[in-house]
Each structure stands twice: as C-alpha cells, then as structure tokens.
C-alpha cells in the first residue's frame, strides 16, 4: 500500500521530516483475516526456502571455482612447474587514441563485473573534454585499473569482452597478449588476483588522494606471470570457463528468485493479490 505520508510528518528543516507518534498512530495497514495471513506466510516461506537452496548452490559453485583456481593455476606456479615471464615480454602495450569521427562507449572497470559503461554506472557522462586522451581498447585486449577496492587491494586486470571497441581512461595500463597465448587462460589468472603480492610490493607510499595506487606502467608490465605450454593453457582455460559459467548461472538464478519474491510480496502484502484459501481455512474464517 502506497500513500502520501507528508501530512503525518513534522518538518525538521529544509527537506527534512520526522514521523511523529501521532502521525504513526494514524497510519493504516492492510489487515487480512488470520487464515489468509497464515497462507501468505506459507507462500513467502516457500520462496525463502528456494532462495536459501539457491544460495547454497552458489556457495558450492564458488568454492569449486576457488579450488580449481588454486589447483590449476596457483599451486603449479608456486611449485615452479612452469616458466614465468614479465608481462612486457608476452604482450604489447596499447596507447592508441580513437579517430575523431568514431563514437565509442566510455568504459570503466568495475572490480566486481569488469568493463561497464560509465553512463550506465553513474547515470551520466563524466569524462568531459578529457575523453580525447582516453585509450581506444579493442575486444580481447586487457587493461589494468590501479584503483584499489575491497576485492582487489592493489588493482585489477580485466579483458574487454562485452564491446568490440571502447574508450578507457588513460590512467589504465592497457596491453594485448601475444597471439600464441590463450587469452582466456590469463583472464582467469588475473581474476584470481594472481598479481596481488607483486603489485603490493610496488606500492611505496600507499594510495594517492585520487584513489589510484602509485604503480608505474613500466613496473606493472615487469610483473611475472606463468607461461605454461599452449595445450596446457587451453585445457585449463576450458575447465575454468565451465566452472565460471556455473557460478554465473547460480548468481542469475538467485537474483531471479529474489526479484520474484519481492514482486510477490508487493502484491500479497498490499492486497493487490489474494491468496486462495483451502476449504478448511475458509470455514475457520467464516
């Protein structure tokens, strides 16, 4: 039930209101018969159980993914099973600018989801005139965002997969892997925060006022990454991609269940939709 509460509020200043006790006592709430209340509780409890089950499946999928990352990526590197090389030796740094007649989406890296449109994340365009200095990144190329976050303490690396081309801030360190490497293998490697310790060792004075770590592009590109044989890269990439898809599927299913429950609540708890009672419950109500 939605209604205007303004008459029940006392003004506390410009744009500030407080719900008073007298106003609270005047509020009206939908009050279905007790049997119908019980039926609504049962209906919503069913959704709660489904959500709890979905959350458990998601946790299991995430644990499996974490285990595979450790088993297939981290441990072999720690054991010295593979040669390691600096990023600069297996990639080409990208610093190209877009043509003036090209209209490209302005992108940024979110530590939780990778590349996102700036105008969608902030509901407005923020680059301004500085867009002329942005880097034109092509699909399949990588960028290092040296802004720290809860997920990535020393910045994160993502590849551009959702757009054919986009503009990214020139503070990102952008690079393209050599064609003889499996880019998907390195996507998983970077998502696993493989560079955490190496990047942490490069930070001397912490975080600047603008939120960017003081890591120079040349130092980032000097970080070492494993370079297993291509057939090994291919097999690992396939396994990890399958596991990542399973996680994404569970995340989507969980979000859909939560949305459906929210929609159902808005209908059942406001009386827009009534629960059909069993005959025995209807008799009790009568």
Order of alpha helices (4+ residues) and beta strands (2+ residues): beta-beta-alpha-alpha-alpha-beta-beta-beta-beta-alpha-beta-beta-beta-beta-beta-alpha-alpha-alpha-beta-alpha-alpha
